[in-house]
Amino acid sequence: MGLPGALPVLNSKVIEFAVKLGLALNCNLAFNSKFDRKQYFYPDLPKGYQISQFDVPIAAAGFLDVDIPLEFGGGHKRFGITRVHMEEDAGKLMHAENGNFSQVDLNRAGVPLLEIVSEPDMRNGIEASEYAAELQRLVRYLGVSNGNMQEGSLRCDVNVSVRPIGQSKFGTKVEVKNLNSFASMSRAIDFEISRQVLLHSQGQEDQIVQETRLWEEGSQRTITMRKKEGLADYRYFPEPDLPSVILSQEYVDAIQNCLPELPEEKRRRYEKMGLGMQDVLFLANDKNIAEFFDATLAKGADAKLVANWIMSDIAAFMKNEKLTINNIKLTPEELSELIGSIKGGIISGKIGKEILFELLAKGGSVKELIEKKDLVQIADPVEIEKMVDKVIAENPKQVEQYRGGKTKLQGFFAGQVMKVSKGKANPGLLNKILLVKLNSKS
């Protein structure tokens, strides 16, 4: 918005971000797009109009592919993108609880905004919230926005309409606002679907009117906010203070060539590695986790083993310590070294976990920790046999019970031998020798 009386100026970064997003959403780009003036009679834009794009948006007719999580039925869905357009943001209205007055925060008025309009391809709250979560993932991967809903960096309004089975025409559209999380978006949509279906079933579909409703988190319902204007009420006309946006092929190609690997491409690549969908969705969900995973693989570690370590112990540590993967002391190089040390039989899995937690909290080198703490796995059969003999000799009662049919006691003996070896005995070798000794009557 600038100073009073200042003319609007187009921010070149906005065009770059709009093109980037348009390409990532598989849209057709308009090489010559324009801005329009939209009459706007709310107090959150004091000049009484909003600069936006109307009939010639910068990008249109794209799609976004989404993997639905297994807990919601799984599957792969494609959602159409109607358009991506640039506009200026409005201010923020804050309504008093008693309803007597409202305050307006104009700090964000005039700040550039990208609006993404989707096709009516979602059929329930889960699909819509998963689509929105994928958009958040996408803008974070692209570096277009941090996508934080709580900061207003990503905001979602939803339109809900129902239609009887067999009817091709959509019913009356109702907009729902005040959605500050994906979970509340999902619940608000499902509530609104139920409300409209109920009115239909009671023969009161004429009570479904084009309006804006608010989602009340406390009561888990939508309430009327205001009747919705139609396009004619906005009285669009070309914005006289801003020129058209003309893109060159070279400019678009340069952006296309700099696009990162996007979440959908990453998921398909991880699938080809033989990872299950749960692993794939977890790893690709966060760009930083995906980069850590890829960097560990680049050092030669096995994909499934790396995924297991990241999704179990590393994820649990980050959750407990409230850290992101960028804040932990463990590096991809050391995780690869740790996995290699276990796989190569240098240390046991149990000791591997102990080393892992030290690396996560304090950093350091796997090799140095193994040497310093004398953690090299015992793989000498003679040495392990001595330990097994010692444990068997010290537990005659349990030996008798084992030989009397209580074979589950093998775990007890293995645990005792591990204790004697301070966790360093090779588990495979230990169990092999132990079974021979226990089943021998001598």
Secondary structure by P-SEA (a helix, b strand, c coil): cccccccbbbbaaaaaaaaaaaaaaccccccccbbbbbbcccccccccccccccccccccccbbbbbccccccbbbbbbbbcbbbbbbbbbbbbbccccccccccccccccbbbbbbbccccccaaaaaaaaaaaaaaaaaacccccccccccbbbbbbbbbbccccccccbbbbbcccccaaaaaaaaaaaaaaaaaaaaacccccccbbbbbbbcccccccccbbbbccccccccccccccbbbbcaaaaaaaaaaccccaaaaaaaaaaacccaaaaaaaaccaaaaaaaaaaaaacccaaaaaaaaacaaaaaaaaaccccccccccaaaaaaaaaaaaaccccaaaaaaaaaaaacbbbbaaaaaaaacccccccaaaaaaaaaaaaaacaaaaaaaaaccccaaaaaaaaaaaaacccccaaaaaaaaaaaaaccc
